[in-house]
Amino acid sequence: MKRILTFFAFPVQESAPEARVRVLSNGQERLGANICLAIDKVDYFVPLDLAPWAGETILLDVKMSQGRSVRRDPADDVCWTEMNTAPVFDRSNKENNYRPVYHFSPDWGWMNDPNGMVWHDGLWHLFFQYNPYGSFWGNMTWGHAVSKDLVRWEQWDNAIVPDALGDIFSGSAIVDKENVAGFGRDAIIAMYTSDGINQTQSIAWSNDGGRTFHKYAGNPVIVPENTPDFRDPKLFWDAQSRQWKVVLAAGQEVQFYSSDNLKDWTYDSSFGLSYGNHNGVWECPDLIQLPFEGKDKWVLLLNINPGGPFGGSATQYFVGNYDGKTFKCDDPATVTRWMDYGKDHYAAVTWSNAPEGRTVALAWMSNWQYANSVPTQQFRSANSVPRDLSLVRKGKEVILKSTPSRELETLRGTPLRFTLSSAPAELSEQPMKAYELLIRFQLPKKEDLTFVLSNEAGEQVVFFYSAEEGTFSMDRRGSGIVKFSKSFAAVTSAPTRVGGKMELRLLVDSASIEAFGEDFSMTNLVFPSAPYNQLKLYGSVKADVTLYPLAK
């Protein structure tokens, strides 16, 4: 029987300079990628799927990055002896310490912004910024994963790959229920940024449930006027004007456009030059409508890097009204509101076409200050847990609340309940990488309270309620591996009510902790040498704790 070779495995050494690798067929370039081909050691392998060119003669053209000052013969590099072909590529987990148990992460390679999130025919589709050829930023492609329940994910083949217009940057997707674009009823239509000489907006469509995308021959569909940062389009339907709209980042503002057919777009308005935080580049906007006290309000999500409250990347938001053309913010221009008060919550956007009228958000769980340096290799980066969004009143303010989506509760195992006082509590006989802690307590209004989560190596994360400051803080400076970046060791704080009946919910995974209080959320990565297996309370009160092991 003839052995069918469907994958070509490239050996990667992350410290090696990038080589340009081109796939040629009949004299035409079919694919191009930058890959750090191994020089003297192999860190890991990345695959090239040969299936698209089955039956064709393929030539690999490799151009090494080497100046005249380099005194070595590239022919001696170990990549040439380690390259191999195989009928399958081994996707098994080799990151035993920090591969998440219940957060989505790619099987291999680099991931950043979630893209094109859309619910279609019973599946939650997650597209994402992806480098299939190394665990660091580059070769921007739309990766693709799907889930029936928001917590158990299957990675599909890459959806949209670079072309002559450029790499495939962030964007969104919708379901064209009325076939206004002419690509077919219920087609999934994606709009993304083509990152070439200029950043322009392009579209692609799928008629097979997202398995295969076809790029529109008339791309690009929106071209900027002298705006270098012009990207991350988020499509949404506006019932007032009965038109498709898109909001995208344009320098230090967002711009709104409208269309009747998703191909031809008209500029409507701009927002933001004098509002919120401008200490970095505006990226990944999203405009959503949420009920509030019997009416609907509009919320503009806006991600910024740098400029976050604790350095690097973060998500700010604006509450206001949208009339089908223009967004107006309720707050004064000087007010900045943060969606999450950790260091590792960025590029947050919501699913389109979500069932039951839900508004479900997802974020990239990292920070551009150190994302390329975190201590993993087979993959880099995971997503936050999905969160349902709502508006709530906090005194005279209207704030955006994030609640872990109910589907996460399907991961819960048999609960362990205990009362925590000054004596430390062992969480389990066997260390658990993934669990949820629900902590309830009655705190006097003028009293502080500290919880410490630690392991046998003495590594710890400290959670602190300050009555004087009215804040909740998370201190990860002693959490484990922190020296890979001077920006990683940090204390993050959120304003919150302190006193009375309180509840703290902690979602712990192999390399992350997400904290949820009554009026805040806080997302931080951690890299302990062993799972945290002890919880201690410092204060005069007692706390009722429920521990849920979490497993798929």
C-alpha positions as CSV (number, residue, x, y, z in Angstrom):
1,M,0.0,0.0,0.0
2,K,1.3,3.4,-0.9
3,R,2.1,5.5,2.2
4,I,0.4,8.9,1.9
5,L,2.5,11.7,3.4
6,T,0.2,14.6,4.5
7,F,2.5,16.6,6.8
8,F,5.9,18.1,6.5
9,A,7.5,18.8,9.9
10,F,9.8,21.8,10.3
11,P,12.2,21.8,13.3
12,V,12.2,25.1,15.1
13,Q,14.8,26.8,17.3
14,E,13.4,29.9,18.8
15,S,16.8,31.7,19.1
16,A,17.5,31.1,15.4
17,P,17.0,33.9,12.9
18,E,13.9,33.6,10.7
19,A,14.2,31.8,7.3
20,R,11.8,32.6,4.5
21,V,10.1,29.3,3.4
22,R,8.0,29.3,0.2
23,V,5.9,26.5,-1.2
24,L,6.1,26.5,-5.0
25,S,4.0,24.5,-7.5
26,N,4.1,24.9,-11.2
27,G,6.3,28.0,-10.7
28,Q,3.7,29.7,-8.5
29,E,4.1,30.6,-4.8
30,R,1.3,28.8,-3.0
31,L,2.4,29.7,0.6
32,G,5.0,31.7,2.3
33,A,6.0,31.8,5.9
34,N,8.8,33.0,8.2
35,I,10.2,30.1,10.3
36,C,13.1,29.9,12.8
37,L,14.6,26.8,11.3
38,A,16.9,25.0,13.8
39,I,20.6,25.7,13.7
40,D,22.1,23.5,16.5
41,K,19.1,22.3,18.5
42,V,15.4,21.6,18.0
43,D,13.0,23.2,20.4
44,Y,9.9,21.7,18.8
45,F,8.3,20.9,15.4
46,V,5.6,22.7,13.5
47,P,3.7,21.1,10.6
48,L,3.0,22.1,7.0
49,D,-0.2,20.5,5.8
50,L,0.4,19.1,2.3
51,A,-3.3,18.2,1.7
52,P,-4.1,21.4,-0.3
53,W,-1.5,20.3,-3.0
54,A,-2.3,16.6,-3.1
55,G,-1.2,15.2,-6.4
56,E,1.0,18.2,-7.3
57,T,4.8,18.3,-7.3
58,I,5.8,20.7,-4.5
59,L,9.1,22.6,-4.3
60,L,10.2,24.1,-1.0
61,D,12.3,27.3,-1.5
62,V,14.2,28.2,1.7
63,K,16.1,31.5,2.1
64,M,18.2,31.6,5.3
65,S,18.8,34.9,7.1
66,Q,22.5,35.2,7.2
67,G,24.9,38.1,6.8
68,R,28.6,37.9,5.6
69,S,29.8,38.1,9.2
70,V,28.3,34.7,10.1
71,R,31.0,32.1,10.0
72,R,29.1,29.0,9.5
73,D,27.8,26.9,6.6
74,P,24.0,26.8,6.6
75,A,24.3,23.4,5.1
76,D,25.5,22.1,8.5
77,D,22.3,23.3,10.3
78,V,20.5,20.5,12.1
79,C,17.2,21.5,10.4
80,W,18.1,19.7,7.2
81,T,18.6,16.3,9.0
82,E,15.6,16.8,11.3
83,M,13.0,17.8,8.7
84,N,10.6,14.9,8.1
85,T,7.3,13.9,6.5
86,A,4.6,11.9,8.1
87,P,0.9,10.8,7.5
88,V,-0.1,12.6,10.8
89,F,1.3,15.3,13.0
90,D,1.5,14.6,16.7
91,R,-0.8,17.1,18.4
92,S,-0.4,15.6,21.9
93,N,0.2,17.9,24.8
94,K,3.9,18.3,25.6
95,E,3.5,21.3,27.9
96,N,2.8,19.3,31.1
97,N,3.2,22.2,33.5
98,Y,1.3,25.1,32.0
99,R,-1.1,23.7,29.3
100,P,-4.5,24.9,30.5
101,V,-7.1,22.3,31.6
102,Y,-10.2,24.2,30.7
103,H,-9.1,27.4,28.9
104,F,-8.7,27.2,25.1
105,S,-5.2,27.1,23.8
106,P,-4.0,26.1,20.3
107,D,-2.6,22.6,19.8
108,W,0.7,24.3,18.8
109,G,2.0,27.7,17.8
110,W,1.3,31.3,18.8
111,M,-2.1,32.8,19.5
112,N,-3.3,36.3,20.3
113,D,-6.5,38.2,19.6
114,P,-9.8,36.2,19.4
115,N,-11.4,36.9,16.0
116,G,-14.6,36.3,14.0
117,M,-16.5,34.9,17.0
118,V,-19.9,33.8,15.8
119,W,-22.5,31.2,16.8
120,H,-23.8,29.2,13.8
121,D,-25.9,26.0,13.6
122,G,-25.2,24.9,17.2
123,L,-21.5,25.7,17.3
124,W,-19.6,28.5,18.9
125,H,-16.9,29.4,16.4
126,L,-13.7,30.9,17.7
127,F,-11.2,32.3,15.1
128,F,-8.0,33.7,16.4
129,Q,-4.7,35.4,15.5
130,Y,-2.4,32.5,14.9
131,N,1.1,31.7,13.9
132,P,1.1,28.0,12.8
133,Y,4.9,28.0,12.3
134,G,6.2,29.0,15.7
135,S,5.2,29.9,19.2
136,F,5.8,33.6,18.8
137,W,4.1,36.4,16.9
138,G,4.3,36.3,13.1
139,N,2.7,34.8,9.9
140,M,-0.7,36.1,11.0
141,T,-3.4,33.7,10.0
142,W,-6.9,33.0,11.3
143,G,-6.8,29.9,13.3
144,H,-10.1,28.2,14.0
145,A,-11.7,26.2,16.9
146,V,-15.3,25.2,17.6
147,S,-17.3,24.2,20.6
148,K,-20.8,23.0,21.4
149,D,-20.7,24.3,25.0
150,L,-18.0,27.1,25.2
151,V,-15.7,25.0,27.3
152,R,-14.7,21.9,25.3
153,W,-13.0,23.0,22.1
154,E,-11.9,21.2,18.9
155,Q,-9.3,22.9,16.7
156,W,-10.1,22.9,13.0
157,D,-7.9,23.7,10.0
158,N,-6.8,27.3,9.5
159,A,-9.6,29.4,8.1
160,I,-8.0,32.4,6.4
161,V,-4.4,32.6,5.3
162,P,-2.1,35.5,4.2
163,D,-2.3,36.6,0.5
164,A,-1.0,39.4,-1.8
165,L,-2.9,42.0,0.3
166,G,-1.0,41.1,3.4
167,D,-1.2,39.1,6.6
168,I,-4.6,38.4,8.1
169,F,-5.1,40.6,11.1
170,S,-8.1,40.8,13.5
171,G,-11.7,41.1,12.6
172,S,-15.2,39.6,13.1
173,A,-17.9,37.4,11.5
174,I,-21.6,37.4,11.2
175,V,-24.4,35.1,9.8
176,D,-25.9,36.6,6.6
177,K,-29.5,35.3,7.3
178,E,-31.1,37.4,4.4
179,N,-28.3,36.8,1.8
180,V,-27.7,40.6,1.4
181,A,-24.2,39.9,0.2
182,G,-25.3,37.4,-2.4
183,F,-23.0,34.6,-1.1
184,G,-25.9,32.5,0.0
185,R,-28.5,32.4,2.8
186,D,-26.9,31.8,6.2
187,A,-23.4,32.2,4.9
188,I,-20.8,33.1,7.5
189,I,-19.2,36.3,6.4
190,A,-15.9,37.4,7.9
191,M,-14.4,40.9,7.7
192,Y,-10.7,41.2,8.6
193,T,-7.8,43.5,8.3
194,S,-5.4,42.9,5.4
195,D,-2.0,44.0,6.7
196,G,0.1,45.0,3.7
197,I,1.7,48.2,2.8
198,N,-1.4,49.8,4.1
199,Q,-4.0,48.3,6.5
200,T,-7.3,47.7,4.6
201,Q,-10.5,45.8,5.3
202,S,-11.4,42.6,3.4
203,I,-14.2,40.0,3.5
204,A,-14.5,36.3,3.0
205,W,-17.4,33.9,3.2
206,S,-18.2,30.3,4.0
207,N,-21.1,28.2,2.9
208,D,-20.1,25.0,4.7
209,G,-20.3,26.1,8.3
210,G,-16.9,27.7,8.5
211,R,-14.9,24.8,7.2
212,T,-13.9,26.6,4.0
213,F,-13.6,30.4,3.3
214,H,-13.5,32.1,0.0
215,K,-12.1,35.6,-0.3
216,Y,-14.1,38.2,-2.1
217,A,-12.6,39.1,-5.5
218,G,-13.3,42.8,-4.9
219,N,-11.1,43.1,-1.8
220,P,-10.3,45.4,-0.1
221,V,-13.8,46.8,0.7
222,I,-12.7,49.7,3.0
223,V,-9.5,51.6,2.3
224,P,-8.3,54.3,4.7
225,E,-7.2,57.9,4.0
226,N,-3.7,58.3,5.4
227,T,-4.4,56.3,8.6
228,P,-1.5,53.8,9.3
229,D,-3.4,52.1,12.2
230,F,-6.7,51.2,10.6
231,R,-7.8,47.8,11.7
232,D,-9.9,45.2,13.7
233,P,-13.4,45.6,12.1
234,K,-16.3,44.5,14.2
235,L,-19.5,43.8,12.3
236,F,-23.0,44.3,13.9
237,W,-26.6,44.6,12.8
238,D,-28.4,47.9,13.6
239,A,-32.1,47.4,13.9
240,Q,-32.8,51.1,13.9
241,S,-31.5,51.8,10.4
242,R,-31.8,48.1,9.2
243,Q,-28.2,48.2,8.0
244,W,-25.0,46.3,8.7
245,K,-22.5,48.4,10.5
246,V,-18.9,48.1,11.3
247,V,-16.8,49.8,13.9
248,L,-13.0,49.8,13.5
249,A,-10.0,51.3,15.2
250,A,-8.5,54.2,13.3
251,G,-5.5,55.7,15.0
252,Q,-6.7,57.3,18.3
253,E,-10.4,57.0,17.5
254,V,-13.0,54.5,16.2
255,Q,-14.9,54.9,13.0
256,F,-18.4,53.7,12.1
257,Y,-19.4,52.7,8.6
258,S,-22.7,51.3,7.2
259,S,-23.6,49.0,4.3
260,D,-26.7,47.4,2.7
261,N,-24.7,44.5,1.2
262,L,-21.5,44.0,3.3
263,K,-19.4,45.0,0.3
264,D,-20.0,48.7,-0.3
265,W,-19.4,50.8,2.8
266,T,-20.1,54.5,3.7
267,Y,-18.4,56.4,6.5
268,D,-20.9,57.5,9.2
269,S,-19.0,59.0,12.1
270,S,-16.1,58.9,14.5
271,F,-15.7,58.7,18.3
272,G,-13.0,58.9,20.9
273,L,-10.4,61.5,20.2
274,S,-10.9,63.2,23.6
275,Y,-12.4,60.3,25.5
276,G,-10.8,57.7,27.8
277,N,-7.2,56.5,27.8
278,H,-4.9,57.4,24.9
279,N,-1.6,56.2,26.3
280,G,-1.3,53.5,23.6
281,V,-2.8,52.3,20.3
282,W,-6.5,51.8,20.1
283,E,-7.4,48.3,18.9
284,C,-10.2,45.7,18.7
285,P,-13.4,47.8,19.2
286,D,-16.8,46.2,19.7
287,L,-20.2,47.9,20.0
288,I,-22.8,45.9,21.9
289,Q,-26.4,46.6,23.2
290,L,-27.4,45.6,26.7
291,P,-30.6,46.0,28.7
292,F,-30.5,48.3,31.7
293,E,-33.4,49.2,33.9
294,G,-36.1,48.6,31.3
295,K,-34.2,50.3,28.5
296,D,-31.3,49.5,26.2
297,K,-27.9,51.0,26.5
298,W,-24.9,50.7,24.2
299,V,-21.4,49.8,25.3
300,L,-18.3,50.4,23.3
301,L,-15.4,48.0,24.2
302,L,-12.0,49.4,23.3
303,N,-8.7,47.7,23.8
304,I,-5.5,49.7,24.2
305,N,-1.8,48.8,24.2
306,P,0.1,50.1,26.1
307,G,-1.8,52.2,28.6
308,G,-3.4,49.6,30.8
309,P,-3.8,50.5,34.5
310,F,-0.9,48.3,35.5
311,G,1.2,48.5,32.4
312,G,0.8,47.1,28.9
313,S,-2.4,45.8,27.5
314,A,-6.0,46.3,28.8
315,T,-9.6,46.7,27.8
316,Q,-11.5,50.0,28.5
317,Y,-15.2,50.6,27.8
318,F,-17.7,53.4,27.3
319,V,-21.4,53.3,28.2
320,G,-23.7,55.5,26.1
321,N,-26.1,55.6,23.2
322,Y,-25.9,54.9,19.5
323,D,-28.5,56.3,17.1
324,G,-27.5,54.3,14.0
325,K,-24.9,56.8,13.0
326,T,-23.1,58.2,16.0
327,F,-22.1,56.9,19.5
328,K,-22.3,59.3,22.4
329,C,-20.8,58.5,25.8
330,D,-22.7,59.1,29.0
331,D,-19.5,59.9,31.0
332,P,-17.3,63.0,30.9
333,A,-14.5,62.7,28.4
334,T,-11.9,62.4,31.3
335,V,-13.5,59.2,32.8
336,T,-11.8,55.9,32.0
337,R,-13.5,52.6,32.8
338,W,-11.7,49.2,32.8
339,M,-13.4,46.0,31.9
340,D,-10.9,43.9,33.9
341,Y,-8.3,44.9,36.5
342,G,-5.7,42.3,35.8
343,K,-2.6,42.4,33.6
344,D,-3.8,39.6,31.3
345,H,-7.1,40.5,29.7
346,Y,-6.8,42.0,26.2
347,A,-8.5,42.1,22.8
348,A,-11.9,41.3,24.4
349,V,-14.7,41.1,21.9
350,T,-18.1,39.3,21.9
351,W,-19.8,36.6,19.9
352,S,-22.1,37.5,17.1
353,N,-25.5,35.8,16.7
354,A,-25.3,34.3,20.2
355,P,-28.5,32.4,21.2
356,E,-31.0,33.5,23.8
357,G,-30.0,37.1,23.3
358,R,-26.8,36.6,25.3
359,T,-23.8,38.8,25.1
360,V,-20.7,36.6,25.6
361,A,-17.2,38.0,25.6
362,L,-13.8,36.4,25.3
363,A,-10.3,37.9,25.8
364,W,-6.7,37.0,25.0
365,M,-5.2,36.0,28.3
366,S,-1.8,37.7,28.1
367,N,0.0,41.1,27.8
368,W,2.2,42.5,25.0
369,Q,4.8,43.4,27.6
370,Y,5.8,39.7,27.9
371,A,3.6,37.6,25.7
372,N,6.5,36.3,23.5
373,S,8.5,35.4,26.6
374,V,6.2,33.4,28.8
375,P,7.7,30.0,29.8
376,T,6.0,27.7,27.3
377,Q,7.2,26.4,24.0
378,Q,4.7,24.0,22.3
379,F,2.2,26.8,22.4
380,R,2.0,30.4,23.6
381,S,-1.2,32.0,25.0
382,A,-4.7,30.9,26.0
383,N,-8.0,32.7,26.2
384,S,-9.9,33.8,29.2
385,V,-13.0,31.9,30.3
386,P,-16.1,33.1,28.3
387,R,-18.1,35.7,30.2
388,D,-21.6,36.9,30.0
389,L,-21.8,40.7,30.1
390,S,-24.5,42.9,31.8
391,L,-24.9,46.4,33.0
392,V,-25.4,47.1,36.7
393,R,-25.7,50.1,38.9
394,K,-22.9,50.9,41.3
395,G,-24.0,54.0,43.3
396,K,-24.6,56.7,40.7
397,E,-22.5,54.9,38.1
398,V,-23.5,52.3,35.5
399,I,-20.8,49.7,35.1
400,L,-20.1,46.7,32.9
401,K,-20.2,43.4,34.8
402,S,-18.5,40.2,33.6
403,T,-19.9,36.9,34.9
404,P,-18.3,33.5,34.0
405,S,-20.6,31.9,31.5
406,R,-22.9,29.2,33.0
407,E,-21.4,26.5,30.8
408,L,-18.3,26.5,33.1
409,E,-20.4,24.8,35.8
410,T,-20.5,21.6,33.7
411,L,-16.8,21.2,34.5
412,R,-17.4,21.0,38.2
413,G,-16.7,17.8,40.1
414,T,-17.8,16.8,43.6
415,P,-17.7,19.8,45.8
416,L,-15.7,20.0,49.0
417,R,-17.1,22.4,51.6
418,F,-15.2,23.7,54.7
419,T,-14.9,26.7,57.0
420,L,-11.7,28.7,56.8
421,S,-10.3,30.6,59.7
422,S,-6.7,31.4,60.7
423,A,-5.5,27.8,60.3
424,P,-4.4,27.0,56.7
425,A,-6.6,24.5,54.8
426,E,-5.2,21.8,52.5
427,L,-7.3,21.9,49.3
428,S,-6.8,18.3,48.4
429,E,-4.6,15.2,49.1
430,Q,-3.5,15.2,45.4
431,P,-2.4,18.5,43.8
432,M,-5.0,19.9,41.4
433,K,-4.1,22.0,38.5
434,A,-7.7,23.2,37.9
435,Y,-10.3,24.1,40.4
436,E,-12.8,26.8,41.4
437,L,-13.0,28.4,44.8
438,L,-16.2,30.0,46.0
439,I,-15.5,32.0,49.2
440,R,-18.3,33.7,51.2
441,F,-17.7,35.8,54.3
442,Q,-19.1,38.6,56.4
443,L,-16.6,41.4,56.6
444,P,-16.9,44.5,59.0
445,K,-16.9,47.7,56.9
446,K,-13.6,48.9,58.5
447,E,-11.7,45.6,58.4
448,D,-9.1,44.3,56.0
449,L,-8.9,40.7,54.9
450,T,-6.2,38.6,53.2
451,F,-6.4,35.2,51.5
452,V,-3.2,33.4,50.5
453,L,-3.0,30.6,47.9
454,S,0.3,28.7,48.1
455,N,2.1,25.5,47.3
456,E,4.7,23.4,49.0
457,A,7.5,25.3,47.3
458,G,6.5,28.4,49.2
459,E,5.2,30.1,46.0
460,Q,2.1,32.2,46.7
461,V,-0.6,34.5,45.4
462,V,-2.0,37.0,47.9
463,F,-5.5,38.4,47.7
464,F,-6.2,41.5,49.8
465,Y,-9.3,43.5,50.6
466,S,-8.4,47.0,51.8
467,A,-11.2,48.8,53.7
468,E,-9.4,52.1,53.7
469,E,-8.7,52.1,50.0
470,G,-11.9,50.3,49.0
471,T,-10.0,47.9,46.8
472,F,-9.4,44.2,46.0
473,S,-5.8,43.3,45.1
474,M,-3.9,40.3,43.7
475,D,-0.2,40.1,44.3
476,R,1.7,37.6,42.1
477,R,5.2,38.8,42.8
478,G,6.0,35.5,44.6
479,S,3.7,33.3,42.5
480,G,6.4,31.1,40.8
481,I,8.4,31.9,37.7
482,V,8.4,35.7,37.3
483,K,11.9,36.7,36.1
484,F,11.3,36.1,32.4
485,S,10.1,39.7,32.2
486,K,10.7,42.7,34.5
487,S,7.1,43.6,33.8
488,F,5.6,40.4,35.1
489,A,5.9,40.5,38.9
490,A,3.1,42.9,39.8
491,V,0.2,43.8,42.2
492,T,-3.1,44.6,40.5
493,S,-6.0,46.3,42.2
494,A,-9.7,47.0,41.5
495,P,-12.1,49.4,43.2
496,T,-14.8,47.5,45.0
497,R,-17.2,47.6,47.9
498,V,-15.6,46.3,51.1
499,G,-17.8,45.3,54.0
500,G,-20.9,43.3,54.7
501,K,-21.8,40.0,53.0
502,M,-19.2,39.3,50.3
503,E,-18.3,36.7,47.8
504,L,-15.1,36.0,46.0
505,R,-15.0,33.5,43.1
506,L,-11.5,32.3,41.9
507,L,-11.1,30.2,38.8
508,V,-7.7,28.6,38.9
509,D,-6.0,26.8,36.0
510,S,-2.5,25.5,35.3
511,A,-1.1,29.0,34.6
512,S,-3.9,31.5,35.4
513,I,-6.2,32.9,38.1
514,E,-9.4,34.8,37.3
515,A,-11.0,36.5,40.2
516,F,-14.6,37.7,40.2
517,G,-16.2,39.9,42.9
518,E,-19.5,41.7,43.1
519,D,-18.4,44.5,40.8
520,F,-15.0,43.6,39.4
521,S,-13.1,41.0,37.5
522,M,-9.3,40.4,37.5
523,T,-7.3,38.2,35.3
524,N,-3.6,37.3,35.9
525,L,-1.2,34.6,34.6
526,V,0.9,32.7,37.1
527,F,3.6,30.1,36.5
528,P,4.0,28.1,39.8
529,S,6.5,25.1,40.0
530,A,3.7,23.0,41.5
531,P,-0.1,23.6,41.8
532,Y,-1.3,25.8,44.6
533,N,-2.7,23.4,47.2
534,Q,-3.1,25.4,50.4
535,L,-5.4,28.3,51.3
536,K,-5.0,30.5,54.3
537,L,-7.0,33.5,55.7
538,Y,-5.6,36.4,57.7
539,G,-8.2,38.3,59.6
540,S,-10.7,38.0,62.4
541,V,-13.5,36.6,60.4
542,K,-14.3,33.1,59.1
543,A,-15.1,32.2,55.5
544,D,-17.3,29.5,54.1
545,V,-15.4,27.9,51.2
546,T,-16.7,25.6,48.4
547,L,-14.0,23.9,46.3
548,Y,-15.0,22.4,42.9
549,P,-12.4,20.4,41.0
550,L,-12.6,21.3,37.3
551,A,-12.1,18.8,34.5
552,K,-13.3,18.3,31.0
